[in-house]
Amino acid sequence: MLQDKLTEQESRLYNILNFNEIAFETFYHAPVTTVEEADKVTEELDCIKCKNLLLKNKKGELFLLIAKSDDKVDLKLLGQKLGIGNLSFANLEKLSFLNVHAGGITPFCLFNDKDHLITVLIEKSLIGLNEALGFHPMRNDATTIISCSDLIKFIRFCKNRIKVI
């Protein structure tokens, strides 16, 4: 991959991953804006495709839910189960500090969360898997593959709270 093809955000991400000795591999493909489109263009990649939902509760607390792309999520039930009240989708326009576009939320944008406002909710079924996970590397025409343990290492480096659900 040529350095001049990297976005500034992507370059910062890869520097952080390398600094933390986190193994990763990035694959480039046609731009995607939905989970369904991503599943189609990445079906040949050897990884679990994940969806990332940026959520908020009525108190204004922020949550990033990481789940398998084909899992159904009941936001009301999830909020009740965690004791955090009703959850809804967060307005990305008010979260410009993450430096991502609508449909481009990814755990990799957490390095932009300097105040550690986002609590990461990781689906229990992803923990301990030997399979790698696939996420956008701050752009929607690429997928970066990383192990779940390395993802957790990255989130801890970013100093965000993690809850396994």
DSSP file (Angstrom, degrees, kcal/mol; ACC not computed):
  #  RESIDUE AA STRUCTURE BP1 BP2  ACC     N-H-->O    O-->H-N    N-H-->O    O-->H-N    TCO  KAPPA ALPHA  PHI   PSI    X-CA   Y-CA   Z-CA
    1    1 A M              0   0    0      0, 0.0     2,-0.3     0, 0.0     5,-0.0   0.000 360.0 360.0 360.0 136.3    0.0    0.0    0.0
    2    2 A L    >   -     0   0    0      1,-0.1     3,-1.7     2,-0.0     4,-0.4  -0.650 360.0-134.4 -85.2 138.3    1.3    3.4   -0.9
    3    3 A Q  G >  S+     0   0    0     -2,-0.3     3,-1.4     1,-0.3    -1,-0.1   0.820 103.1  64.2 -59.2 -33.3    1.6    6.0    1.9
    4    4 A D  G 3  S+     0   0    0      1,-0.3    -1,-0.3    -3,-0.0    -2,-0.0   0.628  94.6  61.2 -71.3 -10.5    0.0    8.7   -0.3
    5    5 A K  G <  S+     0   0    0     -3,-1.7    -1,-0.3     2,-0.1     2,-0.2   0.626  85.6  97.2 -85.4 -14.2   -3.3    6.7   -0.5
    6    6 A L  S <  S-     0   0    0     -3,-1.4     2,-0.1    -4,-0.4    -3,-0.0  -0.514  71.9-132.5 -78.0 139.6   -3.8    6.9    3.3
    7    7 A T     >  -     0   0    0     -2,-0.2     4,-2.5     1,-0.1     5,-0.2  -0.442  29.3-108.2 -76.9 164.5   -6.0    9.5    4.8
    8    8 A E  H  > S+     0   0    0      1,-0.2     4,-2.3     2,-0.2     5,-0.2   0.919 121.6  48.8 -60.5 -43.2   -4.6   11.5    7.7
    9    9 A Q  H  > S+     0   0    0      1,-0.2     4,-2.5     2,-0.2    -1,-0.2   0.906 111.2  49.4 -63.0 -42.6   -7.0    9.7   10.1
   10   10 A E  H  > S+     0   0    0      2,-0.2     4,-2.6     1,-0.2    -1,-0.2   0.900 110.0  51.1 -64.5 -41.3   -6.0    6.3    8.7
   11   11 A S  H  X S+     0   0    0     -4,-2.5     4,-2.1     2,-0.2    -2,-0.2   0.917 110.3  49.0 -62.2 -44.2   -2.3    7.1    9.0
   12   12 A R  H  X S+     0   0    0     -4,-2.3     4,-2.1     2,-0.2    -2,-0.2   0.918 111.1  51.3 -61.1 -43.3   -2.8    8.1   12.7
   13   13 A L  H  X S+     0   0    0     -4,-2.5     4,-2.7     1,-0.2    -2,-0.2   0.946 110.1  47.3 -58.7 -50.5   -4.7    4.9   13.3
   14   14 A Y  H  X S+     0   0    0     -4,-2.6     4,-2.7     1,-0.2    -1,-0.2   0.855 109.6  54.2 -64.3 -34.0   -2.0    2.7   11.8
   15   15 A N  H  X S+     0   0    0     -4,-2.1     4,-2.6    -5,-0.2    -1,-0.2   0.914 110.5  46.8 -62.9 -41.8    0.6    4.6   13.8
   16   16 A I  H  X S+     0   0    0     -4,-2.1     4,-2.0     2,-0.2    -2,-0.2   0.928 113.0  48.6 -65.2 -45.5   -1.3    3.9   17.0
   17   17 A L  H  <>S+     0   0    0     -4,-2.7     5,-2.9     1,-0.2    -2,-0.2   0.931 114.6  45.2 -60.9 -45.6   -1.8    0.2   16.1
   18   18 A N  H ><5S+     0   0    0     -4,-2.7     3,-1.7     1,-0.2    -2,-0.2   0.914 110.0  54.6 -64.5 -42.7    1.9   -0.2   15.3
   19   19 A F  H 3<5S+     0   0    0     -4,-2.6    -1,-0.2     1,-0.3    -2,-0.2   0.866 111.8  45.0 -57.7 -37.7    3.0    1.7   18.4
   20   20 A N  T 3<5S-     0   0    0     -4,-2.0    -1,-0.3    -5,-0.1    -2,-0.2   0.297 114.4-118.2 -90.6   8.8    0.9   -0.8   20.5
   21   21 A E  T < 5 +     0   0    0     -3,-1.7     2,-0.6     1,-0.2    -3,-0.2   0.900  56.9 161.1  54.4  45.5    2.2   -3.8   18.6
   22   22 A I      < -     0   0    0     -5,-2.9     2,-0.2    -6,-0.1    -1,-0.2  -0.870  36.4-132.7-100.0 122.7   -1.2   -4.7   17.3
   23   23 A A        +     0   0    0     -2,-0.6   124,-0.5    -5,-0.0     2,-0.3  -0.542  38.8 155.6 -75.3 137.2   -1.4   -6.9   14.3
   24   24 A F        -     0   0    0     -2,-0.2     2,-0.3   122,-0.1   122,-0.2  -0.983  28.2-157.0-155.8 160.3   -3.7   -5.8   11.5
   25   25 A E  E     -A  145   0A   0    120,-1.4   120,-3.3    -2,-0.3     2,-0.4  -0.989  12.4-152.0-142.7 135.9   -4.3   -6.1    7.8
   26   26 A T  E     -A  144   0A   0     -2,-0.3     2,-0.4   118,-0.2   118,-0.2  -0.911   6.5-167.5-115.2 136.8   -6.3   -3.7    5.6
   27   27 A F  E     -A  143   0A   0    116,-2.8   116,-2.8    -2,-0.4     2,-0.3  -0.966  13.4-142.0-120.9 136.8   -8.1   -4.5    2.4
   28   28 A Y  E     +A  142   0A   0     -2,-0.4   114,-0.3   114,-0.2     2,-0.3  -0.771  31.7 149.6-101.6 144.5   -9.4   -1.9    0.0
   29   29 A H        -     0   0    0    112,-2.4     3,-0.1    -2,-0.3    13,-0.1  -0.872  51.3 -51.2-155.3-178.6  -12.7   -2.3   -1.8
   30   30 A A  S    S-     0   0    0     -2,-0.3    11,-0.1     1,-0.1   112,-0.0  -0.332  72.5 -89.2 -62.2 148.0  -15.6   -0.3   -3.3
   31   31 A P        -     0   0    0      0, 0.0     2,-0.3     0, 0.0   110,-0.2  -0.313  47.6-165.8 -60.8 142.6  -17.1    2.3   -0.9
   32   32 A V        -     0   0    0    108,-1.9   110,-0.1    -3,-0.1     3,-0.1  -0.956  22.9-179.7-130.7 149.8  -20.0    1.0    1.3
   33   33 A T        +     0   0    0     -2,-0.3     2,-0.3     1,-0.1    -1,-0.1   0.465  68.1  49.7-125.9  -7.4  -22.6    2.8    3.4
   34   34 A T  S  > S-     0   0    0      1,-0.1     4,-2.3     0, 0.0     5,-0.2  -0.897  80.3-117.0-129.7 161.5  -24.6   -0.1    4.9
   35   35 A V  H  > S+     0   0    0     -2,-0.3     4,-2.7     1,-0.2     5,-0.2   0.894 116.9  54.9 -60.3 -40.3  -23.8   -3.3    6.7
   36   36 A E  H  > S+     0   0    0      2,-0.2     4,-1.7     1,-0.2    -1,-0.2   0.917 108.8  46.4 -62.2 -44.2  -25.4   -5.2    3.9
   37   37 A E  H  > S+     0   0    0      1,-0.2     4,-2.2     2,-0.2     5,-0.2   0.916 112.8  50.6 -63.0 -42.6  -23.1   -3.5    1.3
   38   38 A A  H  X S+     0   0    0     -4,-2.3     4,-1.7     1,-0.2    -2,-0.2   0.907 107.1  53.8 -62.5 -42.0  -20.1   -4.2    3.5
   39   39 A D  H  < S+     0   0    0     -4,-2.7     4,-0.4     1,-0.2    -1,-0.2   0.885 109.5  49.4 -60.5 -38.3  -21.0   -7.8    3.9
   40   40 A K  H >< S+     0   0    0     -4,-1.7     3,-0.8     1,-0.2    -2,-0.2   0.937 114.6  41.3 -67.4 -46.9  -21.2   -8.2    0.1
   41   41 A V  H 3< S+     0   0    0     -4,-2.2    -1,-0.2     1,-0.2     3,-0.2   0.695 122.4  41.2 -78.3 -16.2  -17.8   -6.6   -0.7
   42   42 A T  T >< S+     0   0    0     -4,-1.7     3,-2.0    -5,-0.2    -1,-0.2   0.284  77.5 110.6-111.3  11.2  -16.0   -8.3    2.2
   43   43 A E  T <  S+     0   0    0     -3,-0.8    -1,-0.1    -4,-0.4    -2,-0.1   0.764  78.2  53.8 -60.6 -24.6  -17.5  -11.7    2.0
   44   44 A E  T 3  S+     0   0    0     -4,-0.2    -1,-0.3    -3,-0.2     2,-0.2   0.578  86.5 101.5 -85.8  -8.7  -14.2  -13.2    0.8
   45   45 A L  S <  S-     0   0    0     -3,-2.0     2,-1.8     1,-0.1    89,-0.1  -0.557  79.0-125.2 -77.3 140.6  -12.3  -11.8    3.8
   46   46 A D  S    S+     0   0    0     -2,-0.2    86,-0.5     2,-0.1     2,-0.3  -0.570  74.6  89.0 -87.0  76.7  -11.6  -14.2    6.6
   47   47 A C  S    S-     0   0    0     -2,-1.8     2,-0.6    -5,-0.2    86,-0.2  -0.984  81.1 -96.7-160.9 164.0  -13.1  -12.3    9.4
   48   48 A I  E     -b  133   0A   0     84,-3.2    86,-2.4    -2,-0.3     2,-0.3  -0.806  40.6-133.5 -87.6 125.7  -16.3  -11.7   11.4
   49   49 A K  E     -b  134   0A   0     -2,-0.6    20,-2.7    84,-0.2     2,-0.3  -0.643  26.4-161.6 -80.9 135.8  -18.1   -8.6   10.0
   50   50 A C  E     -D   68   0B   0     84,-1.2     2,-0.4    -2,-0.3    18,-0.2  -0.850  13.6-143.8-119.1 152.2  -19.2   -6.3   12.8
   51   51 A K  E     -D   67   0B   0     16,-3.0    16,-2.1    -2,-0.3     2,-0.5  -0.889  12.6-152.7-109.8 150.0  -21.7   -3.5   13.0
   52   52 A N  E     -D   66   0B   0     -2,-0.4     2,-0.5    53,-0.2    14,-0.2  -0.976   9.0-169.2-127.0 116.2  -21.0   -0.5   15.2
   53   53 A L  E     -D   65   0B   0     12,-2.4    12,-3.0    -2,-0.5     2,-0.7  -0.927  12.7-149.2-112.6 122.2  -23.9    1.4   16.7
   54   54 A L  E     +D   64   0B   0     -2,-0.5    36,-2.6    10,-0.2     2,-0.3  -0.813  31.0 177.2 -90.9 116.7  -23.4    4.8   18.3
   55   55 A L  E     -DE  63  89B   0      8,-3.6     8,-2.7    -2,-0.7     2,-0.3  -0.743  18.2-168.1-121.5 162.3  -26.0    5.1   21.0
   56   56 A K  E     -DE  62  88B   0     32,-2.5    32,-2.2    -2,-0.3     6,-0.2  -0.972  11.0-143.7-143.5 158.0  -27.1    7.5   23.8
   57   57 A N  E >   - E   0  87B   0      4,-1.5     3,-1.7    -2,-0.3    30,-0.2  -0.588  42.5 -90.3-111.1-177.9  -29.4    7.5   26.7
   58   58 A K  T 3  S+     0   0    0     28,-0.5    27,-0.1     1,-0.3    29,-0.1   0.739 125.1  60.7 -67.5 -21.8  -31.6   10.3   28.1
   59   59 A K  T 3  S-     0   0    0     25,-0.3    -1,-0.3     2,-0.1     3,-0.1   0.570 118.6-111.5 -78.2  -8.4  -28.8   11.3   30.4
   60   60 A G    <   +     0   0    0     -3,-1.7    -2,-0.1     1,-0.3     2,-0.1   0.517  65.6 151.7  89.0   5.6  -26.6   12.0   27.4
   61   61 A E        -     0   0    0     23,-0.1    -4,-1.5     1,-0.1     2,-0.3  -0.467  37.5-136.2 -69.8 143.8  -24.3    9.1   28.1
   62   62 A L  E     -Df  56 118B   0     55,-0.9    57,-2.4    -6,-0.2     2,-0.4  -0.811  21.8-177.6-109.5 143.5  -22.7    7.7   24.9
   63   63 A F  E     -Df  55 119B   0     -8,-2.7    -8,-3.6    -2,-0.3     2,-0.6  -0.997  18.0-153.2-139.1 140.5  -22.2    4.1   24.0
   64   64 A L  E     -Df  54 120B   0     55,-2.4    57,-3.0    -2,-0.4     2,-0.5  -0.957  18.1-157.3-113.3 111.4  -20.6    2.3   21.1
   65   65 A L  E     -Df  53 121B   0    -12,-3.0   -12,-2.4    -2,-0.6     2,-0.6  -0.782   4.7-165.5 -90.9 125.7  -22.2   -1.2   20.6
   66   66 A I  E     +Df  52 122B   0     55,-3.2    57,-2.4    -2,-0.5     2,-0.3  -0.959  24.8 150.6-111.8 118.6  -20.0   -3.7   18.7
   67   67 A A  E     -D   51   0B   0    -16,-2.1   -16,-3.0    -2,-0.6     6,-0.0  -0.914  53.8 -76.9-140.6 163.7  -22.0   -6.7   17.5
   68   68 A K  E >   -D   50   0B   0     -2,-0.3     3,-1.8   -18,-0.2   -18,-0.3  -0.389  48.2-118.4 -60.6 142.9  -21.9   -9.3   14.7
   69   69 A S  T 3  S+     0   0    0    -20,-2.7   -19,-0.1     1,-0.3    -1,-0.1   0.767 111.2  47.9 -60.5 -27.4  -23.3   -7.6   11.6
   70   70 A D  T 3  S+     0   0    0    -21,-0.3    -1,-0.3     2,-0.1     2,-0.3   0.410  86.7 110.4 -96.5   3.7  -26.2  -10.1   11.3
   71   71 A D    <   -     0   0    0     -3,-1.8     2,-0.3     1,-0.0    -4,-0.1  -0.568  66.1-129.8 -79.2 140.0  -27.3   -9.8   14.9
   72   72 A K        -     0   0    0     -2,-0.3     2,-0.5     2,-0.0    -4,-0.1  -0.698  21.0-154.1 -84.9 140.5  -30.6   -8.1   15.8
   73   73 A V        -     0   0    0     -2,-0.3     2,-0.8    -6,-0.0     3,-0.1  -0.976   9.9-160.3-122.8 123.0  -30.4   -5.5   18.5
   74   74 A D     >  -     0   0    0     -2,-0.5     4,-2.6     1,-0.2     5,-0.2  -0.876   8.0-168.3 -99.6 101.4  -33.3   -4.5   20.7
   75   75 A L  H  > S+     0   0    0     -2,-0.8     4,-2.4     1,-0.2    12,-0.3   0.863  84.2  51.4 -62.7 -38.0  -32.3   -1.1   22.1
   76   76 A K  H  > S+     0   0    0      2,-0.2     4,-2.0     1,-0.2    -1,-0.2   0.944 113.4  44.0 -64.5 -47.6  -35.0   -0.9   24.7
   77   77 A L  H  > S+     0   0    0      2,-0.2     4,-2.8     1,-0.2    -2,-0.2   0.894 112.8  52.7 -64.2 -40.8  -34.2   -4.4   26.0
   78   78 A L  H  X S+     0   0    0     -4,-2.6     4,-2.1     2,-0.2    -2,-0.2   0.929 109.2  48.9 -61.6 -46.3  -30.5   -3.6   26.0
   79   79 A G  H  X>S+     0   0    0     -4,-2.4     5,-2.2     1,-0.2     6,-0.8   0.895 113.6  46.9 -60.4 -41.2  -30.9   -0.4   27.9
   80   80 A Q  H ><5S+     0   0    0     -4,-2.0     3,-0.7     3,-0.2    -2,-0.2   0.930 110.7  52.0 -65.4 -45.8  -33.1   -2.2   30.5
   81   81 A K  H 3<5S+     0   0    0     -4,-2.8    -2,-0.2     1,-0.3    -1,-0.2   0.865 115.3  41.4 -59.3 -38.7  -30.6   -5.1   30.8
   82   82 A L  H 3<5S-     0   0    0     -4,-2.1    -1,-0.3    -5,-0.2    -2,-0.2   0.550 107.3-125.6 -88.5  -8.3  -27.7   -2.7   31.5
   83   83 A G  T <<5S+     0   0    0     -4,-0.7    -3,-0.2    -3,-0.7    -4,-0.1   0.832  77.5 116.8  68.8  32.4  -29.7   -0.5   33.8
   84   84 A I  S   <S-     0   0    0     -5,-2.2   -25,-0.3     1,-0.3   -26,-0.2   0.285  72.9-118.6-115.6   8.6  -28.9    2.6   31.7
   85   85 A G        -     0   0    0     -6,-0.8    -1,-0.3   -28,-0.1    -3,-0.1  -0.239  60.7 -15.2  84.4-175.8  -32.4    3.6   30.5
   86   86 A N        -     0   0    0     -7,-0.1   -28,-0.5    -3,-0.1     2,-0.3  -0.370  65.4-149.1 -65.6 137.5  -33.8    3.8   27.0
   87   87 A L  E     +E   57   0B   0    -12,-0.3     2,-0.3   -30,-0.2   -30,-0.2  -0.831  19.7 170.1-108.2 147.0  -31.2    3.9   24.3
   88   88 A S  E     -E   56   0B   0    -32,-2.2   -32,-2.5    -2,-0.3     2,-0.2  -0.922  44.7 -77.0-143.5 169.7  -31.5    5.6   20.9
   89   89 A F  E     -E   55   0B   0     -2,-0.3   -34,-0.3   -34,-0.2     2,-0.2  -0.509  48.8-123.7 -72.0 135.6  -29.1    6.4   18.1
   90   90 A A        -     0   0    0    -36,-2.6     2,-0.8    -2,-0.2   -36,-0.1  -0.500  22.4-112.4 -77.7 148.0  -26.8    9.3   18.8
   91   91 A N    >   -     0   0    0     -2,-0.2     3,-1.2     1,-0.2     4,-0.3  -0.732  22.9-158.9 -82.8 109.6  -26.7   12.2   16.4
   92   92 A L  G >  S+     0   0    0     -2,-0.8     3,-1.5     1,-0.3     6,-0.2   0.783  86.2  68.5 -62.8 -27.9  -23.3   12.0   14.8
   93   93 A E  G >  S+     0   0    0      1,-0.3     3,-0.6     2,-0.1    -1,-0.3   0.846 100.0  49.3 -60.9 -32.6  -23.5   15.7   13.8
   94   94 A K  G <  S+     0   0    0     -3,-1.2    -1,-0.3     1,-0.2     3,-0.2   0.504 106.2  59.8 -82.9  -3.3  -23.2   16.6   17.5
   95   95 A L  G X   +     0   0    0     -3,-1.5     3,-2.2    -4,-0.3     4,-0.3  -0.244  58.5 140.6-116.9  43.0  -20.3   14.3   17.8
   96   96 A S  G X   +     0   0    0     -3,-0.6     3,-1.8     1,-0.3    -1,-0.1   0.720  58.5  78.6 -61.1 -20.8  -17.9   16.0   15.3
   97   97 A F  G 3  S+     0   0    0      1,-0.3    -1,-0.3    -3,-0.2    17,-0.2   0.721  84.3  63.7 -61.6 -19.0  -15.0   15.3   17.7
   98   98 A L  G <  S-     0   0    0     -3,-2.2    -1,-0.3    -6,-0.2    -2,-0.2   0.703  97.6-143.3 -77.1 -19.2  -15.0   11.7   16.5
   99   99 A N    <   +     0   0    0     -3,-1.8     2,-0.3    -4,-0.3    -3,-0.1   0.886  55.5 120.5  58.3  44.0  -14.1   12.9   13.0
  100  100 A V        -     0   0    0     -5,-0.3    -1,-0.2    -8,-0.2     2,-0.2  -0.941  58.0-122.5-131.9 158.2  -16.3   10.4   11.1
  101  101 A H    >   -     0   0    0     -2,-0.3     3,-2.4     1,-0.1     4,-0.1  -0.510  47.5 -72.6 -93.7 164.9  -19.2   10.7    8.7
  102  102 A A  T 3  S+     0   0    0      1,-0.3    -1,-0.1    -2,-0.2   -11,-0.0  -0.321 124.5  19.6 -56.2 135.1  -22.6    9.2    9.0
  103  103 A G  T 3  S+     0   0    0     -3,-0.1    -1,-0.3     1,-0.0   -71,-0.0   0.412 106.5  90.6  83.0  -2.1  -22.5    5.5    8.5
  104  104 A G    <   +     0   0    0     -3,-2.4    34,-0.2    34,-0.1    -2,-0.1   0.206  47.5 138.9-111.5  15.5  -18.8    5.5    9.2
  105  105 A I        +     0   0    0    -53,-0.2    31,-0.2    -4,-0.1   -53,-0.2  -0.370  23.2 161.8 -64.7 140.1  -18.7    4.9   13.0
  106  106 A T    >   -     0   0    0     29,-0.1     3,-1.8   -55,-0.1     4,-0.2  -0.982  53.1-114.1-154.4 150.2  -16.0    2.4   14.0
  107  107 A P  G >  S+     0   0    0      0, 0.0     3,-1.6     0, 0.0     4,-0.2   0.774 112.1  71.4 -61.7 -21.4  -14.2    1.6   17.2
  108  108 A F  G >  S+     0   0    0     28,-0.4     3,-0.9     1,-0.3     4,-0.1   0.717  84.0  67.4 -67.8 -18.8  -11.1    3.0   15.5
  109  109 A C  G X  S+     0   0    0     -3,-1.8     3,-2.1     1,-0.2     4,-0.3   0.561  74.3  91.6 -77.1  -4.8  -12.5    6.5   15.9
  110  110 A L  G X   +     0   0    0     -3,-1.6     3,-1.8     1,-0.3    -1,-0.2   0.755  69.0  71.8 -62.3 -23.6  -12.1    6.2   19.6
  111  111 A F  G <  S+     0   0    0     -3,-0.9    -1,-0.3     1,-0.3    -2,-0.1   0.698  94.9  55.8 -66.6 -13.6   -8.6    7.7   19.5
  112  112 A N  G <  S+     0   0    0     -3,-2.1     2,-1.8   -14,-0.2    -1,-0.3   0.542  82.7  90.4 -88.5  -8.8  -10.5   11.0   18.7
  113  113 A D    X   +     0   0    0     -3,-1.8     3,-1.8    -4,-0.3    -1,-0.1  -0.553  52.0 168.2 -86.4  72.9  -12.6   10.7   21.9
  114  114 A K  T 3  S+     0   0    0     -2,-1.8    -1,-0.2     1,-0.3    -2,-0.0   0.752  73.9  49.2 -62.7 -27.0  -10.0   12.7   24.0
  115  115 A D  T 3  S-     0   0    0     -3,-0.2    -1,-0.3    45,-0.0    -2,-0.1   0.384 106.3-126.3 -95.1   3.6  -12.5   13.0   26.9
  116  116 A H    <   +     0   0    0     -3,-1.8    45,-0.2    -6,-0.2    -2,-0.1   0.902  55.2 152.6  55.7  46.7  -13.3    9.3   26.9
  117  117 A L        +     0   0    0     43,-0.1   -55,-0.9   -56,-0.0     2,-0.5   0.685  44.7  81.5 -79.5 -20.2  -17.0   10.0   26.7
  118  118 A I  E     -f   62   0B   0     -5,-0.1     2,-0.5   -57,-0.1    43,-0.5  -0.770  62.8-155.3 -99.3 127.2  -18.0    6.8   25.0
  119  119 A T  E     -f   63   0B   0    -57,-2.4   -55,-2.4    -2,-0.5     2,-0.5  -0.866  20.7-135.9 -93.8 130.1  -18.4    3.5   26.8
  120  120 A V  E     -fg  64 162B   0     41,-3.3    43,-2.9    -2,-0.5     2,-0.6  -0.768  13.4-161.4 -92.7 126.7  -17.8    0.5   24.5
  121  121 A L  E     -fg  65 163B   0    -57,-3.0   -55,-3.2    -2,-0.5     2,-0.5  -0.935   9.8-167.2-106.8 114.8  -20.3   -2.3   24.7
  122  122 A I  E     -fg  66 164B   0     41,-2.6    43,-2.6    -2,-0.6   -55,-0.2  -0.901  25.5-116.4-108.8 127.3  -18.9   -5.5   23.1
  123  123 A E    >>  -     0   0    0    -57,-2.4     3,-2.1    -2,-0.5     4,-0.6  -0.389  21.8-131.2 -60.1 129.8  -21.1   -8.5   22.4
  124  124 A K  G >4 S+     0   0    0      1,-0.3     3,-1.2     2,-0.2    -1,-0.1   0.813 102.4  66.0 -54.0 -36.6  -20.1  -11.4   24.6
  125  125 A S  G 34 S+     0   0    0      1,-0.3    -1,-0.3     3,-0.1    -2,-0.1   0.669  96.7  57.2 -65.6 -15.1  -20.1  -13.8   21.6
  126  126 A L  G X4 S+     0   0    0     -3,-2.1     3,-1.3   -60,-0.1    -1,-0.3   0.721  85.1  98.1 -84.8 -22.4  -17.1  -11.9   20.1
  127  127 A I  T << S+     0   0    0     -3,-1.2     3,-0.1    -4,-0.6    37,-0.0  -0.463  92.7   7.4 -72.7 133.2  -14.9  -12.3   23.1
  128  128 A G  T 3  S+     0   0    0      1,-0.3    -1,-0.2    -2,-0.2     2,-0.1   0.489  87.9 146.1  79.8   3.4  -12.3  -15.1   22.9
  129  129 A L    <   -     0   0    0     -3,-1.3    19,-0.4     1,-0.1    -1,-0.3  -0.443  48.0-144.8 -71.0 146.1  -13.0  -16.0   19.3
  130  130 A N  S    S+     0   0    0     -2,-0.1     2,-0.2    -3,-0.1    -1,-0.1   0.644  76.8  91.8 -81.6 -14.7  -10.0  -17.1   17.3
  131  131 A E  S    S-     0   0    0      1,-0.1    17,-0.5    -5,-0.0   -84,-0.1  -0.521  79.9-118.7 -81.4 148.3  -11.5  -15.4   14.2
  132  132 A A        -     0   0    0    -86,-0.5   -84,-3.2    -2,-0.2     2,-0.3  -0.387  22.1-127.2 -80.4 162.6  -10.5  -11.8   13.5
  133  133 A L  E     -bC  48 146A   0     13,-3.4    13,-2.3   -86,-0.2     2,-0.5  -0.854  14.7-139.2-111.7 147.2  -13.0   -8.9   13.3
  134  134 A G  E     +bC  49 145A   0    -86,-2.4   -84,-1.2    -2,-0.3     2,-0.3  -0.922  27.7 160.9-113.8 131.4  -13.4   -6.5   10.4
  135  135 A F  E     - C   0 144A   0      9,-2.2     9,-3.8    -2,-0.5   -29,-0.1  -0.960  44.2 -96.6-140.2 156.0  -14.0   -2.7   10.8
  136  136 A H        -     0   0    0     -2,-0.3     2,-0.9     7,-0.2   -28,-0.4  -0.551  29.9-137.0 -68.4 137.3  -13.6    0.4    8.7
  137  137 A P  S    S-     0   0    0      0, 0.0  -124,-0.1     0, 0.0  -123,-0.1  -0.391  70.8 -63.4 -93.0  56.9  -10.3    2.1    9.3
  138  138 A M  S    S+     0   0    0     -2,-0.9     2,-0.3   -34,-0.2  -128,-0.2   0.687 125.7  73.3  72.7  19.0  -11.8    5.6    9.3
  139  139 A R  S >  S-     0   0    0      3,-0.2     3,-0.6  -130,-0.1    -1,-0.2  -0.967  76.4-133.3-157.4 151.0  -12.9    5.3    5.7
  140  140 A N  T 3  S+     0   0    0     -2,-0.3  -108,-1.9     1,-0.2    -4,-0.0   0.296  96.1  66.8 -96.4  11.9  -15.7    3.3    4.0
  141  141 A D  T 3  S+     0   0    0   -110,-0.2  -112,-2.4    -4,-0.0     2,-0.3   0.022  99.7  52.4-115.3  27.1  -13.7    1.9    1.1
  142  142 A A  E <   -A   28   0A   0     -3,-0.6     2,-0.4  -114,-0.3  -114,-0.2  -0.989  61.8-150.4-155.1 154.9  -11.5   -0.3    3.3
  143  143 A T  E     -A   27   0A   0   -116,-2.8  -116,-2.8    -2,-0.3     2,-0.5  -0.999  10.0-156.3-130.6 129.6  -11.7   -3.0    6.0
  144  144 A T  E     -AC  26 135A   0     -9,-3.8    -9,-2.2    -2,-0.4     2,-0.4  -0.917  10.7-148.0-107.4 129.6   -9.1   -3.5    8.6
  145  145 A I  E     +AC  25 134A   0   -120,-3.3  -120,-1.4    -2,-0.5     2,-0.3  -0.824  26.4 160.1-101.4 133.6   -8.9   -6.9   10.3
  146  146 A I  E     - C   0 133A   0    -13,-2.3   -13,-3.4    -2,-0.4  -122,-0.1  -0.984  40.1-104.7-149.5 148.7   -7.9   -7.2   13.9
  147  147 A S     >  -     0   0    0   -124,-0.5     4,-2.2    -2,-0.3   -15,-0.2  -0.400  31.0-118.2 -73.8 157.7   -8.2   -9.8   16.6
  148  148 A C  H  > S+     0   0    0    -17,-0.5     4,-2.4   -19,-0.4     5,-0.2   0.900 115.7  52.9 -63.5 -40.2  -10.8   -9.2   19.4
  149  149 A S  H  > S+     0   0    0    -20,-0.2     4,-1.9     1,-0.2    -1,-0.2   0.887 110.8  47.0 -64.1 -37.1   -8.0   -9.2   22.0
  150  150 A D  H  > S+     0   0    0      2,-0.2     4,-2.4     1,-0.2    -1,-0.2   0.844 108.5  55.5 -72.3 -32.6   -6.1   -6.6   20.0
  151  151 A L  H  X S+     0   0    0     -4,-2.2     4,-2.6     2,-0.2    -2,-0.2   0.933 108.9  47.3 -61.7 -44.7   -9.3   -4.5   19.6
  152  152 A I  H  X S+     0   0    0     -4,-2.4     4,-2.5     1,-0.2    -2,-0.2   0.895 110.0  53.2 -63.4 -39.8   -9.7   -4.5   23.4
  153  153 A K  H  X S+     0   0    0     -4,-1.9     4,-2.0     2,-0.2    -1,-0.2   0.911 110.1  48.4 -59.9 -42.7   -6.0   -3.5   23.7
  154  154 A F  H  X S+     0   0    0     -4,-2.4     4,-1.9     2,-0.2    -2,-0.2   0.928 110.9  49.6 -62.9 -46.7   -6.7   -0.6   21.3
  155  155 A I  H  X>S+     0   0    0     -4,-2.6     5,-1.7     1,-0.2     4,-0.5   0.900 110.8  50.3 -61.8 -40.8   -9.8    0.5   23.3
  156  156 A R  H ><5S+     0   0    0     -4,-2.5     3,-1.0     1,-0.2    -1,-0.2   0.886 106.8  54.6 -64.8 -37.8   -7.8    0.4   26.5
  157  157 A F  H 3<5S+     0   0    0     -4,-2.0    -1,-0.2     1,-0.3    -2,-0.2   0.887 107.1  51.0 -60.1 -37.8   -5.1    2.5   24.9
  158  158 A C  H 3<5S-     0   0    0     -4,-1.9    -1,-0.3    -5,-0.1    -2,-0.2   0.584 112.2-127.6 -75.9  -9.7   -7.8    5.0   24.1
  159  159 A K  T <<5 +     0   0    0     -3,-1.0     2,-0.3    -4,-0.5    -3,-0.2   0.739  56.6 146.7  69.1  27.3   -8.9    4.9   27.7
  160  160 A N      < -     0   0    0     -5,-1.7    -1,-0.2     1,-0.1   -41,-0.2  -0.687  53.0-107.9 -89.6 148.7  -12.6    4.2   27.0
  161  161 A R        -     0   0    0    -43,-0.5   -41,-3.3    -2,-0.3     2,-0.4  -0.437  32.6-152.3 -71.6 148.6  -14.6    2.1   29.3
  162  162 A I  E     -g  120   0B   0    -43,-0.2     2,-0.4    -2,-0.1   -41,-0.2  -0.986  14.0-177.3-127.2 134.5  -15.5   -1.4   28.1
  163  163 A K  E     -g  121   0B   0    -43,-2.9   -41,-2.6    -2,-0.4     2,-0.5  -0.998  18.3-145.0-127.9 128.6  -18.5   -3.5   29.1
  164  164 A V  E      g  122   0B   0     -2,-0.4   -41,-0.2   -43,-0.2   -43,-0.1  -0.819 360.0 360.0 -90.2 128.0  -19.0   -7.0   27.7
  165  165 A I              0   0    0    -43,-2.6   -42,-0.2    -2,-0.5    -1,-0.1   0.390 360.0 360.0-118.0 360.0  -22.8   -7.7   27.2
